């Protein structure tokens, strides 16, 4: 399972200890919130392909 920051699209996201507060922190952009994108491996691979195409302007 991949957890992805909704702000910067990084998967460098951690939850608080034992998820007591339900809060997530992105270690790349310092996003803090209760919402992250959750994806399994095939969906994450497709997400990365789409992000790459979007960034190239395809």
ZIWOQUI-V401834 format. One line per field, one symbol per residue. ss: DSSP state (a for helix, b for strand, c for the rest). burial: + if it has 9 or more other C-alpha atoms within 8 Angstrom, else -. A space follows every 50 residues. Layout:
ss->???
burial->???
This chain:
ss->cbbbccccccccbbbcaaaccccbbbcccccbbcccbbbcaaaaaaaaaa aaaaaacc
burial->-++++----++++-++------+++++---+----++-+----+------ --+-----
